[in-house]
Amino acid sequence: MFRRTFWFTAGAAVGVWATTKVNRKLRQLTPESLAAQAANKAIETGHRLKDFALDVRAGMVQREAELGEALGIEAPSRHGLPPQRRVTALEGRPENQKQDNKHYGMLDEKHSYNRNEDH
């Protein structure tokens, strides 16, 4: 009697454990979960690349200082790379935007822009 009770309890425990494991794995494989995992990996990779770029930049500044000292060249007052450009080549030039918009027929106030509309 005790032997059967022991094996019944052991089987029930294994069944609960297996069901829990399967449900946990299924939750990990949902599209939302996979998208979240991919986003987390992308963010982590971005942080690693940023750290690498900062290390390379610091190494460049250090090496430039060493070479400047060895060659007897005055080091410039500003170390590092120039700041990143924030404006695109055509941005801020309204005459180009107007020509491009006329060429492609865009930004016409008289016409609808919804391509799904019946014409």
N, C-alpha and C positions, 0 to 999 in steps of 0.2 A: 504494500500500500504506500509506504513512504517512498519507495523507489519510483513508482508511477507519478506521485506528486512532485518529486524532484525533477523528473524529466519533463513533465508537463510545464512546470514553472520555468525550467531552463529553455524549453522551446518557445514559450510565450515571450520571454525576455529577448531571445535571439530575433524573434519576429518583430518585436517593437524596435529593437536596435536597427534591423535591416530596413524597416519601413522609414525610420527617421533618416537614415543615411540616403536612401533613394529620394525621399522628398527634398532633402537639402541639396542633393546633386541636381534635381530637376529645377529647383529655384535658381541655381547658378547658371543654368543653361537657357533661361528665358531671354528673349531679345533685349529687354530692359536691363537685365543684369549684365549681359554681354556688352551692351553699349556703355554701361557705367564702368566696367572693367577696362574697356578699350580707352575710354576717356581718362581714367586714372593712369594707365600706362603712358598715354601721350603726354599728360602733364608731368609725370615723373621723368620722361625722356627729355622734355623741354627744360626742366630744372637741371638735369645733368649736362645738357648741351650749354646752358647758360653758365654753369660753373666751369665747364671746360673752356669756354670762350674767355671768361674772366681770368682763369689761370694762364691761358696763352697770352692775353694782353699784359698781365703782370710780368710774365717771363720776357716779353718783348721789351718792355720798359726797362727791366733790369739789364737785359743784354745790351740794349742801346747805351745805357749808362756805362756799362763795362767797356764797350767798344769806344765810346767817346773819351773815357778816361785813358784808355790805352793809346789812342791816337792823338790825344791832346786837343780834342775838339770841344768847344763850349757846348754844353747841353742846352737845348731850347727850353724856355721857361714852361712850355706846355707839353706834357708827355701824353702819349696815347694817340688814339685815332681821332679824326675829326668827328663832330657830332653827326648823327644820322639825319639824312634829309627827310623832311616830312611832306614836302609839296611835290606833286608829280609834274612832269614836263608841261602838260597842257593845262594844268589847273591854274586858275587865276587869270586866264586869257579868254575873256568872254567872246571876242571876235571869232576865235577858233571854235568855241562851243556852238555859236549860232550857225556857222557854216556847216559843221558836222550835223547838227540837228536838222537843218534844211535838206541836207543831202540825203539823210536817211528818213526824212518825213516824220520826225519825232517831235514831241512837244507842241503839237498843233492843237490849239484849244477847241477847235470845231469838231474834232473827231474823237471817237472813243478809243481807248487803248486796250480794251478787253478783247483778246483774241478768240475767246469762247462765245462771244456774242454773235447772234445771227446778223449778217450784213445785208 
